């Protein structure tokens, strides 16, 4: 526990310094020259720094390669705070994220998120949430992929929580496929309520895309149940690993 605590402290301090030093320069360059992609390069470097220092590794597998040739909505279960950085790095080189608006309270990070095309969603404000969903659908139509956590918060058990509808509406509006993703090991790495990060190997399983072409709002609940069921099945299956971090 002592070693994990020291590594965790080193991780927090190092990543915080990385963000404070690198993010302002990167955002200035993005603003002056329109360099958006380099924000992702630097974002991946920051994530990998944090994973390395904390001892987190991941392995990715699935029935087929991640569909990088088309924009999609990647829909994942949520076990701990390490899930977003792991999946950001593991799934796509330019992954956009539909994130909780509470993160906007971290000014530098929130500004970098928005410049990179991430979209905040405030579920307490229905009109604002709908605007975020419309903005996300427009971004997907422009060729960008998104990561969503439809449970909305971290589950304390292996049982999936109820899925929120927003990300699925976004996918249907854009007529983009939904890629089910099952992540295991996050809870062992970081318990809810704890700041200690334990060194573990996280496994990520990527399912076959589920098409939304031709679907509309009347098909929403059936689509949600289909995706939720598939992720639940993947969590029970033994992952066929193919790529370590």
C-alpha positions in Angstrom: 0.0 0.0 0.0 2.9 2.4 0.9 4.6 1.9 -2.5 1.3 2.3 -4.4 0.7 5.5 -2.4 4.1 6.9 -3.3 3.6 6.0 -7.0 0.1 7.5 -6.9 1.4 10.8 -5.5 4.2 10.9 -8.1 1.6 10.2 -10.8 -0.7 13.1 -9.7 2.2 15.6 -9.3 3.8 14.7 -12.6 0.6 14.7 -14.7 -0.5 17.9 -13.1 2.8 19.6 -14.0 2.6 18.1 -17.5 -0.8 19.6 -18.0 0.1 23.0 -16.5 3.3 23.3 -18.6 2.3 21.7 -21.9 -1.4 22.5 -22.2 -1.1 26.3 -22.4 1.6 26.1 -25.1 -0.4 23.5 -27.1 -3.6 25.5 -26.8 -1.8 28.7 -28.0 -0.4 26.9 -31.0 -3.9 25.4 -31.7 -5.5 28.9 -31.5 -2.8 30.6 -33.7 -2.3 27.9 -36.3 -5.3 25.6 -36.1 -3.2 22.7 -35.0 -5.8 20.4 -33.4 -4.1 17.0 -34.0 -1.1 17.9 -32.0 -3.3 18.3 -29.0 -4.1 14.6 -29.3 -0.5 13.6 -29.6 0.4 15.5 -26.5 -2.8 14.2 -24.8 -1.7 10.6 -25.5 1.8 11.3 -24.2 0.3 12.7 -20.9 -1.9 9.7 -20.5 1.0 7.3 -21.1 3.1 9.2 -18.6 0.4 8.7 -16.0 -0.1 5.0 -16.8 3.6 4.3 -16.7 4.2 6.1 -13.4 1.2 4.4 -11.8 2.0 0.9 -13.2 -1.2 0.6 -15.2 -0.9 -1.6 -18.3 -3.7 -2.6 -20.7 -4.4 -5.2 -23.3 -6.9 -4.8 -26.2 -8.8 -7.6 -28.0 -12.0 -8.4 -29.7 -13.6 -10.2 -32.6 -12.2 -7.7 -35.1 -9.9 -4.7 -35.2 -11.1 -1.4 -33.9 -13.0 0.2 -36.9 -10.8 3.3 -37.4 -11.9 3.7 -41.0 -15.3 5.2 -40.0 -16.6 7.5 -37.3 -18.4 5.7 -34.5 -19.6 6.0 -31.0 -17.7 3.8 -28.6 -19.9 2.8 -25.7 -18.1 1.5 -22.6 -19.0 0.3 -19.0 -17.5 2.4 -16.2 -15.7 0.9 -13.2 -13.2 3.6 -12.1 -11.5 6.9 -12.8 -8.8 5.1 -14.9 -11.3 4.0 -17.5 -11.4 7.3 -19.5 -7.6 7.7 -19.9 -7.1 4.0 -20.7 -9.8 3.9 -23.4 -8.7 7.3 -24.8 -5.3 5.8 -25.4 -6.3 2.3 -26.3 -9.1 2.8 -28.8 -8.5 5.6 -31.2 -5.7 8.1 -32.0 -8.2 11.0 -32.1 -10.9 9.9 -29.8 -13.4 12.6 -28.8 -15.2 12.2 -25.5 -18.7 13.2 -24.3 -17.8 14.2 -20.7 -19.5 15.3 -17.6 -19.8 19.1 -17.4 -18.4 19.0 -13.8 -14.9 18.6 -15.3 -15.3 22.2 -16.6 -14.4 23.2 -13.0 -10.8 22.3 -13.9 -10.1 25.4 -16.1 -6.9 24.4 -18.0 -8.0 20.8 -18.7 -11.5 21.9 -19.7 -10.2 24.4 -22.1 -7.9 21.8 -23.7 -10.8 19.4 -23.9 -13.0 21.9 -25.8 -10.2 22.9 -28.1 -9.7 19.2 -28.9 -13.4 18.8 -29.8 -14.6 17.1 -26.6 -18.1 18.0 -25.6 -19.4 18.5 -22.1 -22.9 17.3 -21.2 -24.9 18.7 -18.3 -27.6 16.1 -17.5 -29.1 18.5 -15.0 -30.0 20.9 -17.8 -32.2 19.2 -20.4 -31.9 22.0 -23.0 -28.1 22.3 -22.6 -27.8 18.5 -22.8 -29.8 18.4 -26.1 -27.5 21.1 -27.5 -24.5 19.0 -26.6 -26.0 15.9 -28.3 -26.7 17.9 -31.4 -23.1 19.2 -31.4 -21.8 15.7 -31.0 -23.9 14.4 -33.9 -22.6 17.2 -36.1 -19.0 16.4 -35.1 -19.5 12.7 -35.9 -20.9 13.6 -39.3 -17.7 15.6 -39.8 -15.8 12.4 -39.3 -15.0 12.2 -35.6 -15.5 9.3 -33.2 -16.7 9.6 -29.6 -16.4 7.7 -26.4 -19.4 7.6 -24.1 -20.0 6.1 -20.6 -23.8 5.7 -20.6 -23.9 4.6 -17.0 -23.1 8.2 -16.2 -21.1 7.2 -13.1 -18.9 4.4 -11.8 -20.6 1.2 -10.9 -19.6 -0.2 -7.5 -20.2 -3.8 -8.6 -19.9 -5.8 -11.8 -23.5 -5.2 -12.5 -24.1 -2.6 -15.2 -26.1 0.5 -14.1 -29.0 1.8 -16.1 -27.9 3.4 -19.4 -28.5 7.1 -20.1 -30.1 7.8 -23.5 -28.1 10.9 -24.7 -25.1 9.1 -26.4 -27.5 6.8 -28.2 -29.6 9.6 -29.5 -26.3 11.3 -30.7 -25.3 8.1 -32.6 -28.8 7.8 -34.2 -28.8 11.5 -35.2 -25.5 10.9 -36.9 -26.5 7.5 -38.2 -23.2 6.2 -36.8 -22.5 2.7 -35.6 -22.1 2.0 -31.9 -19.1 0.0 -30.8 -19.6 -1.9 -27.5 -16.6 -1.9 -25.3 -16.0 -3.9 -22.1 -13.2 -2.8 -19.7 -12.2 -5.0 -16.8 -9.7 -4.3 -14.0 -10.4 -0.7 -13.4 -12.0 -1.3 -10.0 -8.9 -3.3 -8.9 -6.7 -0.4 -10.0 -8.7 2.4 -8.2 -11.5 1.8 -5.8 -14.3 4.4 -5.8 -13.6 7.0 -3.2 -9.9 6.1 -3.0 -7.0 8.2 -4.5 -4.6 5.3 -4.5 -3.8 3.8 -7.9 -2.7 0.2 -7.8 -0.6 -1.3 -10.6 -2.7 -3.8 -12.6 -3.2 -4.9 -16.2 -6.6 -3.7 -17.5 -8.3 -5.7 -20.3 -10.3 -4.0 -23.0 -12.6 -6.0 -25.3 -14.0 -4.4 -28.4 -17.2 -5.8 -29.9 -18.6 -5.7 -33.4 -20.2 -2.4 -34.4 -23.9 -2.2 -34.0 -25.4 -0.2 -36.9 -27.9 2.7 -36.3 -28.5 3.5 -40.0 -32.3 3.7 -40.6 -33.1 3.8 -36.8 -35.0 6.7 -35.2 -36.3 7.7 -31.8 -38.8 4.8 -31.6 -36.0 2.3 -31.9 -34.0 4.0 -29.1 -34.9 1.8 -26.1 -34.3 -1.5 -28.1 -30.9 -0.2 -29.3 -29.9 0.7 -25.7 -30.9 -2.7 -24.5 -29.1 -4.5 -27.3 -25.8 -2.6 -26.6 -26.2 -3.0 -22.8 -26.7 -6.8 -23.2 -23.7 -7.1 -25.5 -21.4 -5.3 -23.1 -22.7 -7.5 -20.2 -21.9 -10.6 -22.3 -18.5 -9.3 -23.1 -17.8 -8.7 -19.4 -18.5 -12.4 -18.8 -16.5 -13.7 -21.7 -12.8 -14.4 -21.5 -11.1 -11.7 -23.6 -9.2 -12.7 -26.7 -6.2 -10.5 -26.2 -4.3 -9.1 -29.2 -2.4 -5.9 -28.3 -0.6 -4.9 -25.1 0.1 -1.3 -24.3 
